[in-house]
Amino acid sequence: MYAEERQQAIATLVGQAGRVSVAELAALYEVTNETVRRDLAALDRMGLVRRVHGGAVPAAALTAIELGTGEREHTRAGEKDRIAKAALDFLPPSSGTVLFDAGTTTARVAAALPADRELFAVTNSVPIAARLSAAAGVHLHLLGGRVRGVTQAAVGAETLRMLGDLRVDVAFVGTNAISVPHGLSTPDPDEAAVKRAMIAAANRIVVVADSRKIGREDFVRFGTVDEVDVLVTDTELAPSVGRELADHGIEVVTA
């Protein structure tokens, strides 16, 4: 295989898998790690991939641009619906406490709560709170703070102070990106601070994220993969990425 052919194949693979390591590419194409690094450097210069520590991600994977809730609501809706349904298996028993992070996938989990289970729910999301306020069996606690228009989520010192006093059974956390080296990440520092506090407040962390977010890295890290107990995602997750996450103690569920 000529270098140009190999580089084209690598660019396609990175786009499909979301993140690929140097070692994986070297083994796949039977070349040295140094050859792969040169290939990735060339692809990075062409804007086809973005080099990161130990490998590469798609060129659009590193970003500080954040889409609004309305724009994300209908993106990969089918995958998010399946993820939400599978995530219900990790709800606490009746009379348990559950924390919902803001996001379109976590909102779907909240919308699918069983009516026959009494739960104490906490959220910083205005849309989730509006939905749960009328839900049978749900005792709702809405976190206060400054509401960000783009995510319709409460953030800031007041939100962090309230989270600091809480301990919940399960937190359903959304993320803009997740990778083993960089962990869980999001574009906004205020959102990251709240998500970090949510992780600290929960006995069990269930991350709900579609597969296109996996292997990507965003601007601000709010947690490591070692802090995640469960990842619920869709079936497009690359097997090698799933194994890598499982090696860090994460229960990976695909739906």
N, C-alpha and C positions, 0 to 999 in steps of 0.2 A: 504494500500500500504506500503510495506517495504521500509526502507530508501534507499536501493540500487536501487530498482525499481524507486523510486521518483527521485533520483539523475540522473539516466539514462535518465528519461523523461525530466528533467530540462536541461541536456546537449544538448539533441536533440532540445528542444524548443529554447534555446539560439542560437544554430547554425542556426536555421531557421529564427528567428526574428531579429537577429543582436544585440539586447540589450533587456534585461528584468529586471524589477525592483523587489526588494525584496517584496514589497507590492503585486504586481501582482502574483508572485509565491505563496505567502502565501494564497491569496484568491483562487487561482486555485486549490491548493492541500489541502486546509483546514487545514493548520498548522500555527504555530506562525512564526512571523518574525525571531525570534531567531533560530528556526529550519531551516528555509531557509538559514540563514547566515552560519550555520554549514554545510549544504549541499554544499553551494557555496565554502566554505573553503576547503572542501574535494575534490570537483571537480577541484579547482584551484591547489591543491597539485598534483593531477593526470595529470595536464596539459590539461584538457578538456575544461575549461573556464577560463576567466581572471576576477577576482573580480575588480569592480570599485565602486566609490561612489554610494550607493543606489541600486546596482544590479550587473549584470554581462554582459560581452560581450564575443564573441568567442575568443578562445585562440590566434588566429592570428590577432585579431583586433588592438592590440597596437603594432605598429612597426615603425621603422625609416628607413626601407628599401623602396626604391622608384624604381618602374619599369620604364623603358624607354618608350618613345612615341611609338616606333615600337612594343614593347611587348603589349602595352595597346590598340593599334589601333583596333585589331580584337577581343578583349575581350568584350563579351556581346554587339556585334555590333548591333544586332537587337533592343535591348532595347535602345541603344544610338540613333539609327535612329528615333525611335518613340519619344523619349524625345526631340530631336532636332526639330522635326516637331511641337510638341505641344508648344515648347518654342517660336516659331515664333509669337504666339498670343500676346506676350509681347513686341514686337518690338515697338519703337516709331513711330509716324506718319512720313510721308515724310518730309525731311529736318531735321529730328531729329538726335541726337547723340547717338552712341552706343559703348560700350567698351567690347572687347572680351578678357577674361582671356585665358592664354594658357591651352591646354588640348584637349583630343580627343573628348569629348562630345561638348565642346564649338566650336571646329573646325567644327563639323557637323552642328551646328546652323549657323555658318558663311557660310558654303557651301550651305545652303538651303535658303539664303536670296532671297526675291522676286526681280526679275529683274526690276519690274515697280515702285520700291520705291527708291527715292534718300535718301541716308543715309551718314552721316559722321561717319566713323568707326575708332576706335583706338584699337590697340592691342600691346602686348609685345611678341607675338608668331610669330616666323619666318614662320612656315607652314601656319598659318592663313593669314599672310600678303601676302605671295606668292599667295595664292588662291584669296584674295580680290583685289589684284593689277590689275587684269584684269576683275573684276566684273563690269557689267554695273550699273551705278547709284551710285556707292560707291566711296566716297572721303576718301582715306586711309591715316591714320597717324600712322607710326610705331614708337613705343617707343624705344629709344636707351638704351644701357647698355651692360654689360657682358652677353653673351649668354651661358646658361647652356646646355651642350650637352645632358643630360638625358631628359630634357623637351623641349629643343629648344626654351627656353623663355629668354627674356632679364630681368636681375635682377640687383640690385646694386644701388648705390647712384644716378647715372644719371637717371635711370628709375624712382626712387622715386621722384626726383626733377621735372621731367616732369609731373608725375601724380599729384603732389602737385599744379600745376597751372591749372589743368583741372576741368571742371564740365560737366558731361554727363547726358543724360536722363536716360539711362538704362545700367547697367553692367551685362553681363552674366558671372558668376563666377563658376569655377569648384572647387572641393574640393576632397581630398583623404578620408575624414571622416567627419561626422557630428553627434553630439549628443547634447541633451539638456544641460547636465552638462558642457561639455568641448567646445561646440560650433563647429565652422568650424576649421579643422586642416589639416596639411600637414607635410611631413617629414623634409623639408628643411627650415631653418630660413630665407634665402634670398628670397625664393619663398613666404613664409608667409608674409614678409614685403611688397612685391609688392601687394599681394592679399589684405592686410589690407589697403593699399593706394588706391586700386581700389574701395573698399567699401566706403571709405571716399569721393571719387570723384564722386559718382553716386547718383542721386536722387532716383533711384529704383534698388534694388538688386534682380536679378533672379539667383538662384543657380540651376545648371543642374547637376544631379548626379544620377547614378543608385542605386537601393535600397540596394545593398550589401555594400554601403558606409555609409548607414544610421544606426545609433546606434554604429558606430565604433569611435575610438578616436586615433588620431595620435600625433606625437611628439610636434609640435608647433601650438598653437592656433592663428588664424588670425582674428577671428570674433565670435560674439555670435549669437545665433539663433534669438535673438530679433532684430538684424540688418537685417535679411533676410525678404524680402517682399513676394517672391514667391519661392517655391521649385518645380521643375519639375522632376519627377522620374518615375519609371516604376510600373506596377501593382502588383509586388511582395512585395511592401511595406506592412508590417504588419499593420492592421487597428489601433491597439492600439498605435503604434509609430506615425502614421499619426495624430491621435487625439491629442497626446502629443505635436507634433509640431504645430498643429493648435491652441492649447491653448495658444501658445506664439505669436499668431498673424500672423502666416505664412499661406499664401494661398498655399495649397498642391494640386498639379495637377499630376495625374497619367496617363501614356500613354502606 
